[in-house]
Amino acid sequence: GGTFNMGRNDGKDNEKPEHQVTVTDFWMDKTEVTNAEYGNFINATDYKPPTHFVRREPASGEESLPVTRVSFKDAKAFAEWRSKRDGLSYRLPTEKEWEYAARNGEKDNLYPWGANWQDGYAVFGQRKSEQVGSKPNGKNSWGVFDLIGNVWEWTSSEANLYPGSSGEKKETKEPHYMLRGGGFTSEPTGKEAITSASRIALPENTEDDRVGFRLVRSN
């Protein structure tokens, strides 16, 4: 853990203002949860499978792809199952924890690898995801892969604006949660460029090809 500057003053409205936050030590999954890992959960619990699974299993050859079409509630259910199985307390990361990892603990880092975009470091601008860890140059110094690109990742943080933001909070009927990191269809440059500060909010029951998750646990 440590202290870093969260957000971005020259970013989109929901990334402003930049503000200092502190996170305590935590462990983070090195990869997004895969189809194979989620399949183990499905078969151990009789939980409903994602719609792209075939007879409760990931399609052949897709075992190492990040699991997608999982809602916020599905991700939480997986965390509870893995916690019981391993005797550890797994959970979704907070936005603060996620951005700390994606900045590699450095306030000036817009990416896990540094301050500047590098071609070939993330799964971006594509029509489908790739197996987790397929862009080793894009990992942070702690060995965490795909924080930028591949699939958007659920966090445990409810939709919010940062303190001091001039934005307007939208009222929603159902809870929305923040997602981070961009997905395989995202763009690395231009007006919609994804960085470690990028954030979107989606309803908790969203199931989308571009949305997955990873877990953390505290010491």
C-alpha atoms as a printed R data frame, in Angstrom:
    type eleno elety resid chain resno       x       y       z
1   ATOM     1    CA   GLY     A     1   0.000   0.000   0.000
2   ATOM     2    CA   GLY     A     2   0.910   3.673  -0.058
3   ATOM     3    CA   THR     A     3  -0.200   7.201  -0.900
4   ATOM     4    CA   PHE     A     4  -0.771   8.376  -4.467
5   ATOM     5    CA   ASN     A     5  -2.658  10.935  -6.529
6   ATOM     6    CA   MET     A     6  -5.933   9.444  -7.745
7   ATOM     7    CA   GLY     A     7  -7.791  10.882 -10.718
8   ATOM     8    CA   ARG     A     8  -6.631  13.231 -13.425
9   ATOM     9    CA   ASN     A     9  -7.175  16.971 -13.784
10  ATOM    10    CA   ASP     A    10  -6.746  16.839 -17.571
11  ATOM    11    CA   GLY     A    11  -8.974  13.766 -17.936
12  ATOM    12    CA   LYS     A    12 -12.715  13.301 -18.382
13  ATOM    13    CA   ASP     A    13 -15.120  15.025 -15.992
14  ATOM    14    CA   ASN     A    14 -15.553  11.949 -13.777
15  ATOM    15    CA   GLU     A    15 -11.754  11.671 -13.362
16  ATOM    16    CA   LYS     A    16 -11.481  15.167 -11.824
17  ATOM    17    CA   PRO     A    17 -10.177  16.489  -9.548
18  ATOM    18    CA   GLU     A    18  -6.882  14.757  -8.888
19  ATOM    19    CA   HIS     A    19  -6.726  14.043  -5.156
20  ATOM    20    CA   GLN     A    20  -4.388  12.303  -2.749
21  ATOM    21    CA   VAL     A    21  -5.474   8.987  -1.244
22  ATOM    22    CA   THR     A    22  -3.827   6.283   0.848
23  ATOM    23    CA   VAL     A    23  -4.385   2.543   0.576
24  ATOM    24    CA   THR     A    24  -3.288  -0.110   3.042
25  ATOM    25    CA   ASP     A    25  -1.435  -3.248   1.944
26  ATOM    26    CA   PHE     A    26  -3.383  -5.765  -0.134
27  ATOM    27    CA   TRP     A    27  -2.810  -8.737  -2.417
28  ATOM    28    CA   MET     A    28  -4.198  -8.630  -5.975
29  ATOM    29    CA   ASP     A    29  -4.784 -11.444  -8.466
30  ATOM    30    CA   LYS     A    30  -2.057 -11.316 -11.113
31  ATOM    31    CA   THR     A    31  -4.637 -11.989 -13.823
32  ATOM    32    CA   GLU     A    32  -8.297 -11.482 -14.484
33  ATOM    33    CA   VAL     A    33 -10.402 -14.463 -13.390
34  ATOM    34    CA   THR     A    34 -10.468 -16.953 -16.273
35  ATOM    35    CA   ASN     A    35 -13.231 -19.039 -17.803
36  ATOM    36    CA   ALA     A    36 -11.580 -22.143 -16.329
37  ATOM    37    CA   GLU     A    37 -11.520 -20.705 -12.795
38  ATOM    38    CA   TYR     A    38 -15.119 -19.566 -13.068
39  ATOM    39    CA   GLY     A    39 -16.073 -22.972 -14.450
40  ATOM    40    CA   ASN     A    40 -14.674 -24.610 -11.305
41  ATOM    41    CA   PHE     A    41 -16.949 -22.345  -9.261
42  ATOM    42    CA   ILE     A    42 -19.996 -23.167 -11.411
43  ATOM    43    CA   ASN     A    43 -19.466 -26.902 -11.082
44  ATOM    44    CA   ALA     A    44 -18.726 -26.785  -7.345
45  ATOM    45    CA   THR     A    45 -21.803 -24.740  -6.473
46  ATOM    46    CA   ASP     A    46 -24.438 -25.250  -9.176
47  ATOM    47    CA   TYR     A    47 -24.395 -21.462  -9.722
48  ATOM    48    CA   LYS     A    48 -25.847 -20.281 -13.030
49  ATOM    49    CA   PRO     A    49 -23.198 -20.251 -15.797
50  ATOM    50    CA   PRO     A    50 -22.528 -17.248 -18.059
51  ATOM    51    CA   THR     A    51 -24.508 -17.381 -21.299
52  ATOM    52    CA   HIS     A    52 -21.426 -18.196 -23.411
53  ATOM    53    CA   PHE     A    53 -20.629 -21.389 -21.470
54  ATOM    54    CA   VAL     A    54 -21.538 -24.686 -23.159
55  ATOM    55    CA   ARG     A    55 -23.140 -27.231 -20.800
56  ATOM    56    CA   ARG     A    56 -21.724 -25.377 -17.789
57  ATOM    57    CA   GLU     A    57 -18.189 -25.366 -19.233
58  ATOM    58    CA   PRO     A    58 -16.189 -22.785 -21.197
59  ATOM    59    CA   ALA     A    59 -15.906 -23.566 -24.903
60  ATOM    60    CA   SER     A    60 -12.868 -25.635 -25.857
61  ATOM    61    CA   GLY     A    61  -9.807 -23.427 -26.311
62  ATOM    62    CA   GLU     A    62 -11.302 -20.564 -24.288
63  ATOM    63    CA   GLU     A    63 -10.306 -21.776 -20.819
64  ATOM    64    CA   SER     A    64  -7.598 -19.103 -20.400
65  ATOM    65    CA   LEU     A    65  -9.697 -16.191 -21.617
66  ATOM    66    CA   PRO     A    66 -11.019 -13.820 -18.954
67  ATOM    67    CA   VAL     A    67 -14.528 -14.786 -17.897
68  ATOM    68    CA   THR     A    68 -17.092 -12.245 -19.144
69  ATOM    69    CA   ARG     A    69 -20.849 -11.726 -19.074
70  ATOM    70    CA   VAL     A    70 -20.642 -11.798 -15.286
71  ATOM    71    CA   SER     A    71 -22.597  -9.266 -13.240
72  ATOM    72    CA   PHE     A    72 -21.401  -7.516 -10.096
73  ATOM    73    CA   LYS     A    73 -23.403 -10.040  -8.060
74  ATOM    74    CA   ASP     A    74 -21.817 -12.956  -9.956
75  ATOM    75    CA   ALA     A    75 -18.322 -11.627  -9.217
76  ATOM    76    CA   LYS     A    76 -19.182 -11.282  -5.519
77  ATOM    77    CA   ALA     A    77 -20.570 -14.826  -5.434
78  ATOM    78    CA   PHE     A    78 -17.320 -16.146  -6.946
79  ATOM    79    CA   ALA     A    79 -15.300 -14.229  -4.334
80  ATOM    80    CA   GLU     A    80 -17.351 -15.764  -1.514
81  ATOM    81    CA   TRP     A    81 -16.867 -19.268  -2.929
82  ATOM    82    CA   ARG     A    82 -13.109 -18.857  -3.385
83  ATOM    83    CA   SER     A    83 -12.804 -17.408   0.118
84  ATOM    84    CA   LYS     A    84 -14.482 -20.474   1.616
85  ATOM    85    CA   ARG     A    85 -12.453 -22.856  -0.545
86  ATOM    86    CA   ASP     A    86  -9.087 -21.291   0.300
87  ATOM    87    CA   GLY     A    87  -9.774 -20.094   3.848
88  ATOM    88    CA   LEU     A    88  -8.874 -16.518   2.851
89  ATOM    89    CA   SER     A    89 -10.943 -13.352   2.481
90  ATOM    90    CA   TYR     A    90 -11.194 -12.521  -1.222
91  ATOM    91    CA   ARG     A    91 -13.223  -9.578  -2.502
92  ATOM    92    CA   LEU     A    92 -13.472  -7.143  -5.392
93  ATOM    93    CA   PRO     A    93 -10.934  -4.303  -5.222
94  ATOM    94    CA   THR     A    94 -11.974  -0.787  -4.329
95  ATOM    95    CA   GLU     A    95 -11.401   1.867  -6.978
96  ATOM    96    CA   LYS     A    96  -8.541   3.213  -4.876
97  ATOM    97    CA   GLU     A    97  -6.813  -0.163  -4.721
98  ATOM    98    CA   TRP     A    98  -7.348  -0.769  -8.419
99  ATOM    99    CA   GLU     A    99  -5.909   2.589  -9.504
100 ATOM   100    CA   TYR     A   100  -2.978   2.261  -7.106
101 ATOM   101    CA   ALA     A   101  -2.049  -1.024  -8.805
102 ATOM   102    CA   ALA     A   102  -2.687   0.367 -12.298
103 ATOM   103    CA   ARG     A   103  -0.401   3.332 -11.594
104 ATOM   104    CA   ASN     A   104   2.196   0.970 -10.126
105 ATOM   105    CA   GLY     A   105   2.061   3.133  -7.002
106 ATOM   106    CA   GLU     A   106   3.451   6.138  -8.934
107 ATOM   107    CA   LYS     A   107   1.475   9.378  -9.130
108 ATOM   108    CA   ASP     A   108   2.684  10.243 -12.639
109 ATOM   109    CA   ASN     A   109   1.965   6.838 -14.173
110 ATOM   110    CA   LEU     A   110  -0.985   6.819 -16.542
111 ATOM   111    CA   TYR     A   111  -0.272   3.143 -17.212
112 ATOM   112    CA   PRO     A   112   1.043   0.156 -15.224
113 ATOM   113    CA   TRP     A   113   4.341   0.358 -17.128
114 ATOM   114    CA   GLY     A   114   4.912   4.122 -16.970
115 ATOM   115    CA   ALA     A   115   3.761   7.583 -17.997
116 ATOM   116    CA   ASN     A   116   3.397   7.028 -21.750
117 ATOM   117    CA   TRP     A   117   1.377   4.771 -24.018
118 ATOM   118    CA   GLN     A   118   3.289   1.878 -25.626
119 ATOM   119    CA   ASP     A   119   1.955  -0.085 -28.598
120 ATOM   120    CA   GLY     A   120   1.642  -3.808 -27.969
121 ATOM   121    CA   TYR     A   121   1.445  -3.473 -24.172
122 ATOM   122    CA   ALA     A   122  -2.345  -3.978 -23.857
123 ATOM   123    CA   VAL     A   123  -5.218  -5.819 -25.555
124 ATOM   124    CA   PHE     A   124  -6.931  -2.836 -27.193
125 ATOM   125    CA   GLY     A   125  -8.721  -2.025 -30.444
126 ATOM   126    CA   GLN     A   126  -9.759  -5.630 -31.132
127 ATOM   127    CA   ARG     A   127 -12.943  -7.616 -31.690
128 ATOM   128    CA   LYS     A   128 -12.319 -10.146 -28.915
129 ATOM   129    CA   SER     A   129 -10.314 -10.704 -25.739
130 ATOM   130    CA   GLU     A   130  -7.063 -12.635 -25.481
131 ATOM   131    CA   GLN     A   131  -5.879 -15.145 -22.899
132 ATOM   132    CA   VAL     A   132  -4.888 -13.507 -19.621
133 ATOM   133    CA   GLY     A   133  -1.267 -12.400 -19.374
134 ATOM   134    CA   SER     A   134  -0.804 -12.334 -23.157
135 ATOM   135    CA   LYS     A   135   0.868  -8.880 -23.025
136 ATOM   136    CA   PRO     A   136   3.740  -9.404 -20.550
137 ATOM   137    CA   ASN     A   137   5.294  -5.996 -21.282
138 ATOM   138    CA   GLY     A   138   2.139  -4.360 -19.951
139 ATOM   139    CA   LYS     A   139   2.347  -5.737 -16.425
140 ATOM   140    CA   ASN     A   140   3.209  -3.551 -13.449
141 ATOM   141    CA   SER     A   141   6.354  -4.067 -11.356
142 ATOM   142    CA   TRP     A   142   4.415  -6.361  -8.991
143 ATOM   143    CA   GLY     A   143   3.670  -8.736 -11.872
144 ATOM   144    CA   VAL     A   144  -0.029  -7.892 -12.299
145 ATOM   145    CA   PHE     A   145  -1.205  -8.335 -15.910
146 ATOM   146    CA   ASP     A   146  -3.901  -6.703 -18.051
147 ATOM   147    CA   LEU     A   147  -4.837  -3.889 -15.696
148 ATOM   148    CA   ILE     A   148  -5.195  -1.867 -18.880
149 ATOM   149    CA   GLY     A   149  -7.164  -3.543 -21.668
150 ATOM   150    CA   ASN     A   150  -8.591  -7.022 -22.308
151 ATOM   151    CA   VAL     A   151 -11.773  -6.591 -20.207
152 ATOM   152    CA   TRP     A   152 -13.288  -3.892 -18.017
153 ATOM   153    CA   GLU     A   153 -13.059  -4.941 -14.364
154 ATOM   154    CA   TRP     A   154 -15.711  -4.567 -11.670
155 ATOM   155    CA   THR     A   155 -14.718  -2.791  -8.465
156 ATOM   156    CA   SER     A   156 -16.581  -2.779  -5.155
157 ATOM   157    CA   SER     A   157 -17.043   1.012  -5.297
158 ATOM   158    CA   GLU     A   158 -20.547   2.325  -5.887
159 ATOM   159    CA   ALA     A   159 -20.936   4.926  -8.627
160 ATOM   160    CA   ASN     A   160 -19.632   8.231  -7.343
161 ATOM   161    CA   LEU     A   161 -18.048  11.556  -8.184
162 ATOM   162    CA   TYR     A   162 -14.795  12.557  -6.541
163 ATOM   163    CA   PRO     A   163 -14.860  15.116  -3.693
164 ATOM   164    CA   GLY     A   164 -14.743  18.586  -5.231
165 ATOM   165    CA   SER     A   165 -16.010  17.416  -8.624
166 ATOM   166    CA   SER     A   166 -18.097  19.881 -10.627
167 ATOM   167    CA   GLY     A   167 -19.984  16.996 -12.253
168 ATOM   168    CA   GLU     A   168 -23.613  16.174 -11.581
169 ATOM   169    CA   LYS     A   169 -24.526  12.871  -9.925
170 ATOM   170    CA   LYS     A   170 -27.203  10.990 -11.840
171 ATOM   171    CA   GLU     A   171 -29.966   9.332  -9.859
172 ATOM   172    CA   THR     A   172 -30.475   5.686 -10.822
173 ATOM   173    CA   LYS     A   173 -33.131   3.136  -9.879
174 ATOM   174    CA   GLU     A   174 -30.701   0.306  -9.263
175 ATOM   175    CA   PRO     A   175 -27.193   0.378  -7.784
176 ATOM   176    CA   HIS     A   176 -24.367   1.157 -10.206
177 ATOM   177    CA   TYR     A   177 -20.741   0.184  -9.586
178 ATOM   178    CA   MET     A   178 -17.496   1.507 -11.013
179 ATOM   179    CA   LEU     A   179 -15.442  -0.435 -13.551
180 ATOM   180    CA   ARG     A   180 -11.841   0.144 -14.526
181 ATOM   181    CA   GLY     A   181  -9.193  -0.583 -17.132
182 ATOM   182    CA   GLY     A   182 -10.935  -0.569 -20.492
183 ATOM   183    CA   GLY     A   183 -11.693  -3.582 -22.645
184 ATOM   184    CA   PHE     A   184 -10.536  -5.165 -25.875
185 ATOM   185    CA   THR     A   185 -12.659  -2.758 -27.969
186 ATOM   186    CA   SER     A   186 -11.265   0.324 -26.186
187 ATOM   187    CA   GLU     A   187  -8.908   2.791 -27.830
188 ATOM   188    CA   PRO     A   188  -5.461   3.720 -26.474
189 ATOM   189    CA   THR     A   189  -5.309   7.204 -27.996
190 ATOM   190    CA   GLY     A   190  -7.642  10.029 -28.932
191 ATOM   191    CA   LYS     A   191 -10.652  11.473 -27.143
192 ATOM   192    CA   GLU     A   192 -11.752   8.135 -25.649
193 ATOM   193    CA   ALA     A   193  -8.254   6.975 -24.657
194 ATOM   194    CA   ILE     A   194  -8.157   4.641 -21.650
195 ATOM   195    CA   THR     A   195  -5.662   5.248 -18.830
196 ATOM   196    CA   SER     A   196  -5.280   4.135 -15.225
197 ATOM   197    CA   ALA     A   197  -7.636   6.983 -14.247
198 ATOM   198    CA   SER     A   198 -10.482   6.007 -16.619
199 ATOM   199    CA   ARG     A   199 -13.721   4.935 -14.948
200 ATOM   200    CA   ILE     A   200 -17.258   4.017 -15.958
201 ATOM   201    CA   ALA     A   201 -20.369   3.086 -13.975
202 ATOM   202    CA   LEU     A   202 -22.721   0.234 -14.915
203 ATOM   203    CA   PRO     A   203 -25.821  -1.303 -13.297
204 ATOM   204    CA   GLU     A   204 -25.004  -4.190 -10.957
205 ATOM   205    CA   ASN     A   205 -26.838  -6.718 -13.138
206 ATOM   206    CA   THR     A   206 -24.864  -5.879 -16.312
207 ATOM   207    CA   GLU     A   207 -23.610  -8.917 -18.225
208 ATOM   208    CA   ASP     A   208 -21.368  -7.893 -21.126
209 ATOM   209    CA   ASP     A   209 -18.733  -9.487 -23.368
210 ATOM   210    CA   ARG     A   210 -16.299  -6.731 -22.375
211 ATOM   211    CA   VAL     A   211 -16.755  -6.992 -18.596
212 ATOM   212    CA   GLY     A   212 -14.903  -9.309 -16.206
213 ATOM   213    CA   PHE     A   213 -13.116  -8.988 -12.866
214 ATOM   214    CA   ARG     A   214 -10.185  -9.895 -10.643
215 ATOM   215    CA   LEU     A   215 -10.025 -10.249  -6.865
216 ATOM   216    CA   VAL     A   216  -7.924  -8.885  -4.026
217 ATOM   217    CA   ARG     A   217  -7.444  -9.758  -0.382
218 ATOM   218    CA   SER     A   218  -6.135  -7.740   2.524
219 ATOM   219    CA   ASN     A   219  -3.202  -8.867   4.657
